[in-house]
Amino acid sequence: MRSLDCVANKMTGSTEVFAVNMNSQSSLNVHQKDPEGQNESSLLALVVLFELGVLPHHKNGFYCNDPALSHKFTGDSVSMQFLVFTILILPMALIFITECILQNSFSTRLFESPTKTMLHIYRSYIYGLFFNLCVIEVMKGLV
């Protein structure tokens, strides 16, 4: 018994390609168990057992006044100068070096073309930086 016994290939003069034979004894009419339904019920049972406390579980996260997190404030761990350097100055230098290498323009106009390209890319970087900061601050205020 093949799985497509109910479909017969008939060559007729019309545009009909396949005809369905409903009298065949194919496996399409046999009811089979749904293996996905068993997984869903098993998952549901596990969730219920966890929620009722039958199965032990460990609560993740932290709590207010947690002694493991209660430390005296000793100041910022990262200085403001380092943040400004890594956010504003380092990307500019990396973009400029990359443009110099990729354009190979160490000729008569030594850094004119890489500098223009770097400024265009850096302007897009700054726009994206400020847009990202604005979205983050708005989301902090909403939540």
Secondary structure in CASP SS format (residue, H / E / C, confidence):
PFRMAT SS
TARGET T0000
AUTHOR 0000-0000-0000
METHOD secondary structure of the structure
MODEL  1
M C 1.00
R C 1.00
S C 1.00
L C 1.00
D C 1.00
C C 1.00
V E 1.00
A E 1.00
N E 1.00
K C 1.00
M C 1.00
T C 1.00
G C 1.00
S C 1.00
T C 1.00
E C 1.00
V C 1.00
F E 1.00
A E 1.00
V E 1.00
N C 1.00
M C 1.00
N C 1.00
S C 1.00
Q C 1.00
S C 1.00
S H 1.00
L H 1.00
N H 1.00
V C 1.00
H C 1.00
Q C 1.00
K C 1.00
D C 1.00
P H 1.00
E H 1.00
G H 1.00
Q H 1.00
N H 1.00
E H 1.00
S H 1.00
S H 1.00
L H 1.00
L H 1.00
A H 1.00
L H 1.00
V H 1.00
V H 1.00
L H 1.00
F H 1.00
E H 1.00
L H 1.00
G C 1.00
V C 1.00
L C 1.00
P C 1.00
H C 1.00
H C 1.00
K C 1.00
N C 1.00
G C 1.00
F C 1.00
Y C 1.00
C C 1.00
N C 1.00
D C 1.00
P C 1.00
A C 1.00
L C 1.00
S C 1.00
H C 1.00
K C 1.00
F C 1.00
T C 1.00
G C 1.00
D C 1.00
S C 1.00
V C 1.00
S C 1.00
M H 1.00
Q H 1.00
F H 1.00
L H 1.00
V H 1.00
F H 1.00
T H 1.00
I H 1.00
L H 1.00
I H 1.00
L H 1.00
P H 1.00
M H 1.00
A H 1.00
L H 1.00
I H 1.00
F H 1.00
I H 1.00
T H 1.00
E H 1.00
C H 1.00
I H 1.00
L H 1.00
Q H 1.00
N C 1.00
S C 1.00
F C 1.00
S C 1.00
T C 1.00
R C 1.00
L C 1.00
F C 1.00
E H 1.00
S H 1.00
P H 1.00
T H 1.00
K H 1.00
T H 1.00
M H 1.00
L H 1.00
H H 1.00
I H 1.00
Y H 1.00
R H 1.00
S H 1.00
Y H 1.00
I H 1.00
Y H 1.00
G H 1.00
L H 1.00
F H 1.00
F H 1.00
N H 1.00
L H 1.00
C H 1.00
V H 1.00
I H 1.00
E H 1.00
V H 1.00
M H 1.00
K H 1.00
G H 1.00
L H 1.00
V C 1.00
END
